[in-house]
């Protein structure tokens, strides 16, 4: 039987991301930015800028937390895959 681990669409991955940053664990994320993109690495920082939360992976560009649809295999319920 196939199943998919999900969180409610209205929830944010912010708390999970903060916990992974504290543990310095590698994260695998999927971002919905006019198409799905994958990214992975260790979170170097999480910042609040322009009214939104952003994370930075291993010297990469900021990623808007609101555009994240999956973290470490946990998906938002409203994403279709």
C-alpha positions, 0 to 999 in steps of 0.5 A: 500500500502506498501512502504519503506523509502530509501536514495540513495545507495551512501549516508551515514547515517553519518549525520543522525547518528550525528544528533541522537547523538546530540539529545541523541536519541535511534537509531535502525540500521541494519548492513550488515556484511556477514548477517544482524544484528540488533543493537540499543541504544544511540550513545556514540561516532562517530570516524574516524579510519583507514580511516572509520567512526565508531560509538559506541552504549552504551558501545558496540563494534565499528560499521563501518558506511559503513556497515549500511544498515538501520537507524530507518527504513530508508534503502539504496536503494541497500539493498534487504529485 
